Amino acid sequence: MRDDGRVMTVFLVLLIPVLLMLFALLMEGVENRLRRPAVTEDEVEQFLDQARPDEVNTFIREGWGRALSVFRLRRRPRNQRKP
């Protein structure tokens, strides 16, 4: 029974640093994604100055991502829009 305790101790001593390292790598990836702004200050200013009511409603219902994509699609020249 004493050997089982030693094996478990060695297992935990080896496992905990590996799990801690994996957690740190995962958190670094999350931090990198959060560090990059999804929307620039200029885009917000331009949206607030020029958005149509339906685009504002999209912003209220669905957030910046969808509202800005609708806004950008409207502002894109017609020959560049997807059918």
C-alpha positions as CSV (number, residue, x, y, z in Angstrom):
1,M,0.0,0.0,0.0
2,R,2.9,2.3,0.6
3,D,4.1,1.9,-3.0
4,D,0.7,3.0,-4.3
5,G,1.1,6.3,-2.4
6,R,4.6,6.9,-3.9
7,V,3.4,6.2,-7.4
8,M,0.5,8.6,-6.9
9,T,2.8,11.3,-5.5
10,V,5.2,10.9,-8.5
11,F,2.3,11.0,-10.9
12,L,0.9,14.2,-9.3
13,V,4.3,15.8,-9.2
14,L,4.7,15.2,-12.9
15,L,1.1,15.9,-13.9
16,I,0.5,19.2,-12.2
17,P,3.3,21.2,-13.9
18,V,2.2,19.9,-17.3
19,L,-1.5,20.9,-16.7
20,L,-0.3,24.3,-15.4
21,M,1.7,24.8,-18.6
22,L,-1.2,23.8,-20.9
23,F,-3.5,26.1,-19.0
24,A,-1.0,29.0,-19.4
25,L,-0.7,28.3,-23.2
26,L,-4.5,28.3,-23.5
27,M,-4.8,31.6,-21.6
28,E,-2.1,33.2,-23.8
29,G,-4.2,32.3,-26.8
30,V,-7.3,33.8,-25.2
31,E,-5.4,37.0,-24.2
32,N,-4.0,37.4,-27.8
33,R,-7.5,37.3,-29.2
34,L,-8.8,39.8,-26.7
35,R,-5.9,42.1,-27.2
36,R,-6.7,42.8,-30.9
37,P,-9.6,45.2,-31.2
38,A,-12.5,43.9,-33.2
39,V,-13.6,47.4,-34.2
40,T,-11.5,50.4,-34.6
41,E,-12.3,53.8,-33.2
42,D,-12.6,55.3,-36.7
43,E,-15.1,52.6,-37.7
44,V,-17.3,53.3,-34.7
45,E,-17.2,57.1,-35.4
46,Q,-18.0,56.6,-39.0
47,F,-20.9,54.1,-38.1
48,L,-22.4,56.5,-35.6
49,D,-22.2,59.5,-38.1
50,Q,-23.6,57.7,-41.2
51,A,-25.6,54.7,-40.1
52,R,-29.2,54.3,-41.3
53,P,-32.0,53.4,-38.8
54,D,-32.1,49.8,-39.9
55,E,-28.3,49.5,-39.3
56,V,-28.7,51.0,-35.8
57,N,-31.5,48.4,-35.2
58,T,-29.2,45.7,-36.3
59,F,-26.5,47.0,-33.9
60,I,-29.0,47.0,-31.0
61,R,-30.3,43.4,-31.8
62,E,-27.1,41.7,-32.9
63,G,-24.1,43.8,-31.9
64,W,-21.1,45.5,-33.6
65,G,-20.1,42.6,-35.8
66,R,-23.3,42.2,-37.8
67,A,-24.1,45.9,-37.8
68,L,-20.7,46.9,-39.2
69,S,-20.9,44.2,-41.9
70,V,-24.3,45.5,-43.0
71,F,-22.9,49.0,-42.9
72,R,-19.8,48.1,-44.9
73,L,-21.9,46.2,-47.5
74,R,-24.0,49.2,-48.1
75,R,-21.0,51.5,-48.5
76,R,-19.2,49.1,-50.8
77,P,-19.5,50.0,-54.6
78,R,-22.2,48.0,-56.3
79,N,-19.8,46.2,-58.7
80,Q,-17.9,44.8,-55.7
81,R,-20.9,43.4,-53.9
82,K,-21.6,39.7,-53.9
83,P,-24.9,38.8,-55.8
